[in-house]
């Protein structure tokens, strides 16, 4: 058996994938923040964040009802999303370039995956395609969810509130299901892996 085939038979464990993901997200967030920071009004963002804390405090002190808390929180969240719209767009672009284009160019590895010595491969014989990386990115890296939420912000407040809530619930459900699948399944394949015919493997030491 060739080394490549031998490596691809080794399941990447949950902790490896988690640490790789944390490293990758740190890189993405850092790059996105550095690019968009000069164009964001930090004073306005700080004000809105402060208002969020004040609204929560009022609710905890029973100064406002749950309905009022929900409405005020959603109004504040909507305004914050509008204010940070450029950051959201930049983040989506960085996600695509990093998790799809770069990972494809690096043969199934991001920087985090390289450090943790894991790789995305086809579940059966074959080579990774850009479509594989696109599907994985849309599902695993919140690219689709973030894109939909960015669109909802541009429509109106109600669309943003209800649309983003539904999208986030679906995304969290997929995330939870994928975590259990990675831990329980013998091949460690997640929801995205099953959909696009891939798996994540641990590479043997030289």
C-alpha positions in Angstrom: 0.0 0.0 0.0 1.4 3.4 -0.9 2.0 6.1 1.8 -0.8 8.2 0.3 -3.4 5.4 0.6 -2.1 4.5 4.0 -2.5 8.1 5.3 -5.9 8.4 3.9 -7.1 5.5 6.0 -6.5 7.3 9.3 -9.4 9.1 10.8 -8.7 12.7 11.9 -10.0 12.9 15.5 -12.3 15.6 16.8 -9.6 17.4 18.8 -7.4 17.7 15.8 -10.2 19.1 13.7 -11.3 21.5 16.5 -7.8 22.9 17.1 -7.3 23.3 13.3 -10.6 25.1 13.0 -9.8 27.5 15.9 -6.4 28.3 14.3 -8.0 28.9 10.9 -10.8 31.1 12.3 -8.3 33.1 14.3 -6.4 33.8 11.0 -9.6 34.7 9.1 -11.0 37.0 11.8 -7.6 38.7 12.2 -7.2 39.3 8.5 -10.8 40.5 8.1 -10.5 42.9 11.0 -7.2 44.4 9.8 -8.7 45.0 6.3 -12.0 46.5 7.4 -11.0 48.3 10.6 -10.1 51.7 8.9 -13.6 51.9 7.4 -15.6 51.1 10.5 -16.8 53.7 13.0 -15.5 52.2 16.2 -17.4 54.9 18.2 -20.7 53.8 16.8 -20.0 50.1 17.2 -18.9 50.7 20.9 -22.1 52.7 21.5 -24.3 49.9 20.1 -22.4 47.2 22.1 -22.9 49.3 25.2 -26.6 49.6 24.5 -26.8 45.8 24.1 -25.3 45.4 27.6 -27.7 48.0 29.0 -30.7 46.2 27.5 -29.6 42.9 28.9 -29.1 44.4 32.3 -32.6 46.0 32.3 -34.1 42.6 31.5 -32.1 40.8 34.2 -33.3 43.4 36.7 -36.8 42.9 35.5 -37.2 46.5 34.4 -38.5 45.4 30.9 -40.5 42.4 29.7 -39.2 39.6 27.7 -41.1 40.9 24.6 -39.5 44.4 25.0 -36.1 42.8 25.6 -36.5 40.8 22.4 -37.6 43.8 20.3 -34.9 46.1 21.6 -32.2 43.5 21.3 -33.2 42.8 17.7 -33.3 46.5 16.8 -29.9 47.0 18.3 -28.5 43.8 16.6 -29.9 45.1 13.2 -28.3 48.5 13.6 -25.0 46.8 14.6 -25.1 44.5 11.6 -25.8 47.5 9.3 -22.8 49.4 10.9 -20.5 46.4 10.4 -21.8 45.5 7.0 -18.4 46.1 5.3 -16.7 43.8 7.9 -19.2 41.1 7.1 -18.6 41.4 3.4 -14.8 41.3 3.8 -15.1 38.3 6.1 -17.1 36.4 3.5 -14.5 37.2 0.8 -11.7 36.1 3.1 -13.6 32.9 4.0 -13.9 32.1 0.3 -10.3 32.8 -0.5 -9.0 30.9 2.5 -11.3 27.9 3.0 -12.1 27.3 -0.6 -9.4 28.7 -3.0 -6.4 28.4 -0.7 -7.4 25.0 0.7 -7.9 23.7 -2.8 -4.6 25.0 -3.9 -2.9 23.4 -0.9 -4.5 20.0 -1.7 -7.0 19.9 1.1 -5.1 21.7 3.8 -5.4 25.1 5.5 -2.7 26.5 7.8 -4.5 25.0 10.8 -4.8 21.6 9.1 -1.1 21.7 8.2 -0.2 22.4 11.8 -2.5 19.7 13.1 -1.3 17.3 10.3 -4.7 16.6 8.9 -6.1 16.8 5.3 -9.4 16.8 3.4 -9.5 13.9 0.9 -12.1 12.2 -1.3 -13.8 9.4 0.6 -13.2 7.0 -2.3 -10.8 7.1 -5.2 -10.5 10.4 -6.9 -9.1 13.9 -6.4 -10.6 16.9 -4.7 -12.4 19.4 -6.9 -13.3 23.0 -6.5 -16.9 22.0 -6.1 -16.0 19.8 -3.1 -14.2 22.7 -1.4 -17.1 25.0 -2.3 -19.7 22.7 -0.7 -17.6 22.2 2.4 -17.0 25.9 2.8 -20.7 26.8 2.4 -21.7 24.4 5.1 -18.8 24.1 7.5 -17.4 27.7 7.4 -20.6 29.7 7.6 -20.1 31.2 4.2 -23.7 30.5 3.1 -25.1 31.6 6.4 -23.1 34.8 6.5 -24.0 35.6 2.9 -27.7 35.2 3.6 -27.6 37.3 6.7 -25.7 40.0 4.8 -28.5 40.0 2.2 -31.2 40.1 4.9 -29.6 43.2 6.4 -30.0 45.0 3.1 -33.7 44.2 2.9 -35.3 45.4 6.1 -35.4 44.9 9.9 -38.0 42.2 10.0 -36.4 40.1 7.3 -33.1 40.3 9.1 -34.6 39.4 12.5 -36.5 36.3 11.3 -34.3 35.3 8.4 -31.1 35.4 10.4 -32.7 33.5 13.3 -33.8 30.7 11.0 -30.4 30.5 9.3 -28.5 30.4 12.6 -30.8 27.7 14.0 -30.2 25.6 10.9 -26.4 26.3 11.1 -26.2 25.3 14.7 -28.2 22.1 14.1 -25.7 21.2 11.3 -22.8 22.0 13.6 -24.1 19.9 16.5 -24.9 17.0 14.2 -21.5 17.2 12.6 -19.7 17.2 16.0 -21.6 14.0 17.0 -20.9 12.4 13.6 -17.1 13.2 13.9 -16.9 11.7 17.3 -19.2 8.6 16.8 -18.7 7.6 13.2 -15.7 5.3 12.5 -14.7 7.3 9.5 -15.3 10.7 11.3 -17.3 12.1 8.4 -19.5 15.2 9.1 -22.6 16.4 7.3 -20.6 18.3 4.7 -18.4 15.2 4.1 -21.4 13.0 3.4 -22.8 15.6 1.0 -19.7 16.2 -1.1 -18.1 12.7 -0.7 -15.0 13.7 1.4 -13.4 12.9 4.7 -10.7 14.4 6.9 -7.7 12.2 7.6 -4.7 12.3 9.9 -1.4 12.2 8.2 1.3 9.8 9.5 4.7 11.0 10.6 7.4 10.7 8.1 
